[in-house]
Amino acid sequence: MKIDWAALGSVFGVSLVVTVGLVALFTLGIAGLSRRERAAAQGGSATLAVTGAYVCFAACAAAVVYGIQLIVV
């Protein structure tokens, strides 16, 4: 058996970048929701922050669905 170390390293690198990207995207969504809470406490509106948070969460969900689709197909 011969292990293709370059391919294994490539898979590791891509999975690491995608994982860090998804965590960062989810963190941006959480930060957007916390801005909504802060704005509500001050009597303001944070429509753009909430919209951005929902977009971040939707992108995370789409990435998870795409990953599941890659595994199934």
C-alpha positions as CSV (number, residue, x, y, z in Angstrom):
1,M,0.0,0.0,0.0
2,K,1.3,3.4,-1.0
3,I,0.0,6.6,0.7
4,D,-0.2,9.7,-1.4
5,W,1.0,12.2,1.2
6,A,0.4,15.2,-1.1
7,A,-3.2,14.3,-1.6
8,L,-3.6,13.7,2.1
9,G,-2.1,17.0,2.9
10,S,-4.3,18.7,0.4
11,V,-7.4,17.3,1.9
12,F,-6.3,18.3,5.4
13,G,-5.5,21.8,4.2
14,V,-8.9,22.3,2.5
15,S,-10.8,20.9,5.4
16,L,-8.9,23.1,7.8
17,V,-9.6,26.3,5.8
18,V,-13.3,25.4,5.3
19,T,-13.7,24.6,9.0
20,V,-12.1,27.9,10.1
21,G,-14.2,29.8,7.5
22,L,-17.5,28.3,8.8
23,V,-16.6,29.1,12.4
24,A,-15.7,32.7,11.4
25,L,-19.0,33.0,9.4
26,F,-21.0,31.7,12.4
27,T,-19.2,34.0,14.7
28,L,-20.1,37.0,12.5
29,G,-23.8,35.9,12.7
30,I,-23.6,35.7,16.5
31,A,-22.0,39.2,16.6
32,G,-24.8,40.6,14.4
33,L,-27.4,39.2,16.7
34,S,-25.7,40.7,19.7
35,R,-25.7,44.1,18.0
36,R,-29.4,43.8,17.7
37,E,-29.7,43.2,21.4
38,R,-27.4,46.1,22.2
39,A,-29.4,48.4,19.8
40,A,-32.7,47.3,21.3
41,A,-31.4,48.1,24.8
42,Q,-30.5,51.6,23.6
43,G,-33.8,52.1,21.8
44,G,-32.3,51.9,18.3
45,S,-32.7,49.7,15.3
46,A,-30.1,47.3,13.9
47,T,-31.8,46.1,10.7
48,L,-28.5,45.8,8.8
49,A,-26.8,43.8,11.5
50,V,-29.7,41.4,11.8
51,T,-29.9,41.0,8.0
52,G,-26.2,40.3,7.9
53,A,-26.5,37.7,10.7
54,Y,-29.3,35.9,8.9
55,V,-27.2,35.9,5.7
56,C,-24.2,34.4,7.6
57,F,-26.4,31.7,9.1
58,A,-27.9,30.9,5.7
59,A,-24.4,30.6,4.2
60,C,-23.4,28.2,7.1
61,A,-26.5,26.1,6.5
62,A,-25.8,26.0,2.7
63,A,-22.2,24.9,3.3
64,V,-23.4,22.1,5.6
65,V,-26.0,21.0,3.1
66,Y,-23.4,21.0,0.3
67,G,-21.1,19.0,2.4
68,I,-23.8,16.4,3.2
69,Q,-24.7,16.3,-0.5
70,L,-21.0,15.6,-1.4
71,I,-20.9,12.7,1.1
72,V,-24.2,11.2,-0.1
73,V,-23.6,11.4,-3.9
